[in-house]
Amino acid sequence: MPRIAAPTVKEHRDRQHEAILDAVGSILAEEGYDGLELAAVGERVGLARTSLYRYAHHKDELVAQWLERAFGPAMAEAEAVLGGSGPPADRLAAWLDGQLDFAARPRDGAAARLMAEFDHLPEPIQALVIDGHRPLRDALAATVDEALADRPTRDPALVLALIDGIAAAATRQAAGGVSPKLRRETRNAVVGLLHGGGT
């Protein structure tokens, strides 16, 4: 049996898995999706390809695991905020605050490169990204529906699309840091959008 570098086999495998995902992120950042190969990952972590098969059988599995590690916690936190208690406008404002904070964090190059290459990625990888965002998207849509429930002339789908636009513009601004003014103006824009437009 090979030596393990941890108190238990599980801890050893967990550490090995983290090292593999670190290697996946490094290769994605340096060479993009097309440069990611199982052999290259194995070489970086000192694993034979057959040993790597314990963690994934093809590179798309590794990309899926990397995406979950990179974005899963932030997605779960955002879903919890949107699904929490309190007025829906307050929950949307709290979600926006979280989006700005996430955008302001230092990013590893893998996330930026994957998003830059998104239109050229294979459909299964695009689907992974879209499916990964779907629960958050559903929570966001439900919160907008709730906010507009007593305003039958409003169009929740259109309002959601406009909130998307505001959030996208604000998170681009947040890449250089989140100022109190950016946070305030973003919140005001979304709350104003929810409360505007007549009854």
N, C-alpha and C positions, 0 to 999 in steps of 0.2 A: 504494500500500500504506500502511495507517495506521501512524503512528509507534508504536514499542514502547518501553516504559519499563523495559527490562532488556537485559542483554548479548545474550541469544538469544531467539528466538521462543518456545522451550519455557519459559524462565524467565518471560517475559512472561505466557504463558498460565497457568502455575502460580500466579503472583502474582494474576492476575485471578481465577482460580478460588478462591483463598483469600479474596479480597475479596468474592466472591459468597457464599461460605459464611458469612463474617462477617455479611453483610447478612441472610442467611437466619436465622441465630441471633438477630440483633437483632429482626427482625420477629416471629419465633416468641415471643420473650420479651415483646415489647410487645403483640402482638395475637393470639397463639395461631395454631394451624393455619389457622383460617378466614380470618385476616387476611393470610396469605401468598399473594401473587400474583406471577407473573413480572414484570409491569409494575412493581410496587413494588420488587422486587429490582433490576431494571435501572436504575430511577431512582436508587437509593441508590449504585450503583457507576458510574453514568454510561455505561451500555451500552444500546444499542437492543435491543429484544426479539429482532430477528433475530440480533444478535451473541450474545445470551444463549443462543440455540438451539445454539450450539457446545458448550455445557456441559450443557444439559438442555432437554428439549422440554415438560416439564410440572412442576408444583411437587412432585409426589411424587418425581420423580427428585432434585430438590434436597434434599428432606427425607432421602432415602436417603443421599445424599452427606454431608449434615450429620451424620446419625447415625453413619456410619462414621468420620468425623473425630472426633466427640465421644467415642465409646465404643470404637472399634476397638483402639487401643493397649492400653487396660486389659483388654479381653477377651482379646487375644492373650497378654498377660502372665499372666493368670489361667489360661488353658489350658495355658501352658508350665509353670506351677507344678504344676498338677494332674497333668500328664503326665510330670513329671520322675521322678527316682529317689528312693529312700528309702521308708520305711514310709508307707502311705497315710494313717495318722492324722496324721503330720507334714506331709504335703503338704496335707491339709485344713486343718490349723492355719495353715500358711503362706498358703493361699488366703484364710482368714478375716482374717489380718493385712492382706493386700492389700485386701480389701473394706472394712475399717475405715479404712484410709488413704485409699482412694478416696472414701469417704463424707465424710471430714473435709476434703477439698479444697474450696476455694471453687468453687461451681457457678455457671455462667451461668444466667440466668433461663429460657433456652429449654428446658433439660433438665427443670427443675422444672415448667414450664408444660405441656410435652408429657406428662409422667407424670401430672400432675393431670388432664389432659384425656383420658387414655388411653381410658377407657370410651366416650367420645364421638367418638373419632377414626374416620375411615373404616376399614373392614376392611383395605384394602390397607396402610395405615400401621401398623395394629396387627400385621399379619402381618410387616411389615418388622422391627418391634421384636422380635417373638417369634422370627423366623428368625435375626435377628442374635445372639440369646442362645442359640440351639440348640446350636452347637458347644461352648459353655461348659457348658451343661446336660448334654450328653452326657459331657463330660469329668468333671464332678462326679459323675454317676451311676456312671460306670465306676470312679471312685476309691472310692466308697462300696461298690460291689459287691466290689471287691478287698479292702477293709477287713473285710468280713463273709464272705469266701469260706469260711473255716473254721468258720463259725457258722451251720449250716443252719436253726436255728430262728428266726433273725432275718429280718425283712422289709425288704430294702434300699429298696424304694419308700417305705415308711413312715418309715424312718430318714432318707432323703433329704428327705422332706417336713418332718420335725422339724428337720433342719439348716437348711432354708430358713427356718423360723420363727425359729430362733435368730439366723441371719444377718440377717434383716430387722429383728428387734428391736435387735440390736447396732448395725447401721448407722444406725438412727434415733438411737440414743444418741450415735453418733460424729459426728453433724452438729455438735455443739458442741465437738468435739475428742476425741482418743483418749487416754484416761488409761491408765496401766499396769494399773489395776484392771479396767477394761473389757476390755482385751486379754486379761488373765489369765482372767477369769471366762468370757469367750466361748470361749476355747480349752478351758478345763476342761469347759464344758458339752458341747462337741462331742466331745471325747475321751472323756468319761464316757459319752456316749450310744453311741459306737461300742463301748466295752468293756463296757457294762452289758448287762442283759437275759438273762443266762444263756448257755448254749452252744447 
